[in-house]
Amino acid sequence: MRRKSFALSYLLVPLALFLAGSPTAHARIQPVFNTDIDVPCKMGLQKVKKAIRSGLKVQGGSFFGQWLAAEKKPGLIAATLYVRRHVLVLDIIYNTKAVKFRYKNSENLKHRKRGDVDFIHPNANKWIRNIVIGIDRDLSYNC
């Protein structure tokens, strides 16, 4: 009887460990954090752009990777974050009244589309919130 229980545990323990460590067991997804922030005071388009670039630079770093900003046209910056093997791309649409953050693309962040709603790994939303906070702070500081 002891041999049977040993053999059974020999098979079940690795299976349980595999299932507990599988990506689908822990990988939850959330709706993508697309948000808008108001420009808090009257400032020109160049000052808004400078605050965006400054906020992206401050929120990048060795642990989270570096946000790279490319101006696609006046009023639109494509911000790309590389973290290990993950890539997150946002469109930052701005004018003198507001800054809008919109999900554009990603790699290895479990992006799914359900109906009209985009879902993504929670870490991506944390990274987006960090730059929203940083840019909002820079906009307020420059008033």
C-alpha positions in Angstrom: 0.0 0.0 0.0 2.8 2.3 0.8 4.2 1.9 -2.7 0.9 2.9 -4.3 0.7 6.1 -2.3 4.3 6.9 -3.1 3.7 6.3 -6.8 0.6 8.3 -6.7 2.3 11.3 -5.0 5.2 10.9 -7.4 2.8 11.6 -10.2 0.4 14.1 -8.6 2.9 16.5 -6.9 4.7 17.4 -10.2 1.3 17.9 -11.9 0.1 20.2 -9.1 3.4 22.2 -9.2 3.1 22.5 -12.9 -0.5 23.8 -12.8 0.3 26.2 -10.0 3.2 27.7 -11.9 1.6 27.8 -15.3 1.1 31.2 -16.9 -2.7 30.8 -17.1 -3.0 30.0 -13.4 -1.6 33.4 -12.3 -2.0 35.6 -15.4 -5.1 37.7 -14.9 -5.9 40.5 -17.3 -7.6 43.8 -16.8 -9.2 46.4 -19.0 -6.6 48.7 -20.5 -6.1 51.9 -18.5 -6.9 54.5 -21.2 -7.3 57.9 -19.5 -7.3 61.7 -20.1 -5.8 64.4 -17.9 -6.5 68.1 -18.1 -3.8 70.6 -18.6 -4.1 72.5 -15.3 -3.3 75.9 -16.5 -2.9 77.9 -19.7 0.3 76.8 -21.4 1.4 76.5 -25.0 1.7 73.3 -27.0 5.5 73.3 -26.7 5.3 73.4 -22.9 2.8 70.5 -22.8 5.0 68.5 -25.1 8.0 69.3 -22.9 6.1 68.1 -19.8 5.1 64.9 -21.5 8.7 64.1 -22.5 10.0 65.0 -19.0 7.4 62.8 -17.4 8.3 59.9 -19.7 12.0 60.3 -18.9 11.5 60.4 -15.1 9.2 57.4 -15.1 11.7 55.3 -17.1 14.5 53.7 -15.3 16.8 50.7 -15.2 14.3 48.4 -13.5 11.3 49.2 -15.6 13.1 49.9 -18.8 13.1 53.2 -20.6 10.1 54.9 -22.3 11.1 56.0 -25.8 9.1 58.9 -27.3 8.7 59.5 -31.0 6.6 62.5 -32.2 4.5 61.2 -35.0 2.9 64.6 -35.8 2.2 67.7 -33.8 -0.1 66.7 -31.0 0.7 62.9 -31.1 3.6 61.1 -29.4 4.1 57.4 -29.7 5.6 56.2 -26.4 7.2 52.7 -26.3 8.3 50.9 -23.2 10.7 47.9 -23.3 10.8 45.8 -20.1 12.7 42.6 -20.4 10.8 40.7 -23.1 7.7 42.9 -22.9 6.8 45.8 -25.2 4.1 48.4 -24.5 3.2 51.1 -27.0 0.9 54.0 -26.2 -0.4 57.0 -28.3 -0.2 60.2 -26.3 -2.5 62.7 -27.9 -2.2 66.2 -26.5 -3.2 69.8 -27.0 -3.4 72.9 -24.8 -6.4 71.6 -22.9 -5.8 67.8 -22.3 -3.5 64.9 -22.6 -5.0 61.5 -23.7 -3.3 58.2 -23.2 -4.5 55.4 -25.6 -3.3 51.8 -25.9 -1.8 51.1 -29.3 0.0 47.8 -29.2 2.0 45.4 -27.0 4.0 42.2 -27.1 4.0 39.5 -24.4 1.5 41.3 -22.2 -1.5 39.0 -22.8 -3.5 41.5 -24.8 -7.0 40.3 -25.6 -9.9 42.1 -27.2 -13.4 41.3 -26.0 -15.9 43.2 -27.9 -14.8 46.8 -27.9 -12.8 46.5 -24.8 -9.0 45.8 -24.7 -7.6 43.7 -21.9 -4.0 43.4 -20.8 -1.7 42.2 -18.0 -2.0 44.3 -14.8 1.7 45.3 -15.0 1.0 47.2 -18.2 -1.7 49.2 -16.4 0.8 50.0 -13.6 3.3 51.3 -16.1 0.6 53.4 -17.8 -0.5 54.8 -14.4 3.1 55.7 -13.5 3.6 57.9 -16.6 0.1 59.4 -16.2 1.1 60.5 -12.7 4.5 61.7 -13.8 3.2 63.7 -16.7 0.4 65.2 -14.6 3.0 66.2 -11.9 5.2 67.8 -14.6 2.2 69.7 -16.0 1.2 71.0 -12.6 4.8 71.9 -11.8 5.1 74.0 -15.0 2.1 76.2 -14.2 
